């Protein structure tokens, strides 16, 4: 039988969806594997000469830390960087596709990439997939029109703002930013504020942790610094928990020898210096 | 411009013949399809399935409609003629064609999407039977 109407199509394949829903409904005890989320705090702000982006470095899988030092600030163009929160794989693949598309676009239009272009491409892609691609991104960069900061949500909505935070730790981070942000700050003030905001997220939120990464984008280019600060250090143990031999009294001792037979003996010489 | 021509190609459901036993000697493939039920065969299994199937067609419709409004009737008509001409250049019936000219006409040659990365048709695990398909095409079957 010739299936002339059916052609293999590239892109997402929905072959297993029916089977998966069937398995979930009929097998009650089944634990479906969950996608690894980043459980993040990401923050960004616009200062005098450009944009500063900051993020934590912990990736979680349900309630286990999957990666203690992952990179959440992704390269899009030499003058545009993007922080990703949400499902880790979705954020990573989306930013890689965006970076490739921006490069192609810049080559074909022969112009330097703009932050608004990145945001529009991203929004159109996310809206096409109706939020099933779980990536929340903060895009920041410096282009010919000046410094810009956008935050984009998984369904495709966006905001063009001067400071923002996203991820599971956005509550503490946004409160710090709301309290201490001033327009046109200097580089030192701005960097200090971003580090404080991400630190607040790391300390208050269980899904964020490890170090703070910072990326500063100005007219001269972008400077990406890993592990600018490590707010949460493992503390030293307060007391000793080893018990001396003999603490527990032995009441009775029984020895049962196991009947073992020697079947084969091989001797292998080892080269020891 | 009459976009009804494209509209008639839109798929509003998944064809039933794919999902259940299609011939007297074919078993319903329980391993791959699961147990057969009418609901499964009529409704799509994922909210995005239909919109993704029709995506390229809807994009073309939108682009032709905009072009008609801006540049008049002849522009989309000429483009559609070029589309038809370019779609006829294919390889043998069981081989996947790269559709390079079609991509260029649509403007997809300058962007990368999930259809280029995931599920590449040239890497597909299923292929039609070469001899039968060529015989069918030549009318020998």
Interface residues (C-beta under 8 A of the other chain):
Chain A: X1 X2 X3 X5 X6 X7 X8 X9 X10 X11 X12 X13 X14 X15 X17 X18 X19 X21 X22 X93 X97 X100 X101 X104 X105 X108 X125 X128 X129 X130 X132
Chain B: X15 X17 X18 X22 X23 X26 X32 X33 X34 X35 X40 X44 X45 X46 X47 X48 X49 X51 X52 X53 X55 X96 X110 X111 X112 X113 X114 X115 X116 X117 X118 X119 X120 X121 X124 X126 X128 X132 X133 X136
